[in-house]
Amino acid sequence: MSTIISEVYDAFLAAGAPEDKARKAAEALANYEARFSKIDADLPVLKWMTGFILAGVAGVVVKTFFP
């Protein structure tokens, strides 16, 4: 059984959506939220990697043009 966002499910039901479609839509939104939280967890590592690469490129540029 998938997790759902109960507030979204209730909102779909209040808007007049059938129960099965409201449940599937709430499950789909919960899956997207899980994907975004994983991306948010990976961002610090990607920022550090980008910083090291930029520092390395800057070092090569300085060494090349300013001997």
C-alpha positions, -999 to 999 in steps of 0.1 A, spaced: 0 0 0 14 33 -10 16 64 12 -7 93 4 -9 129 14 -41 130 34 -47 168 29 -44 164 -9 -67 133 -8 -93 152 12 -90 182 -11 -97 161 -42 -127 145 -25 -140 179 -15 -136 190 -51 -158 162 -62 -133 137 -76 -141 100 -74 -125 82 -45 -103 59 -65 -89 88 -87 -84 110 -56 -64 82 -39 -42 76 -70 -36 114 -75 -26 117 -38 -3 87 -41 14 102 -72 20 135 -54 35 116 -24 59 98 -48 70 131 -63 76 145 -28 98 115 -20 118 121 -52 124 158 -44 135 150 -9 161 126 -23 174 153 -46 175 178 -17 196 153 2 221 150 -27 226 187 -33 253 194 -6 275 167 -21 270 181 -56 279 216 -44 311 204 -28 321 185 -60 314 216 -81 335 237 -58 365 214 -60 362 213 -98 360 251 -100 390 254 -77 410 230 -98 401 248 -131 410 281 -115 443 267 -104 451 255 -139 441 289 -154 463 308 -130 492 285 -135 488 288 -173 485 325 -177 505 337 -147 537 317 -145 
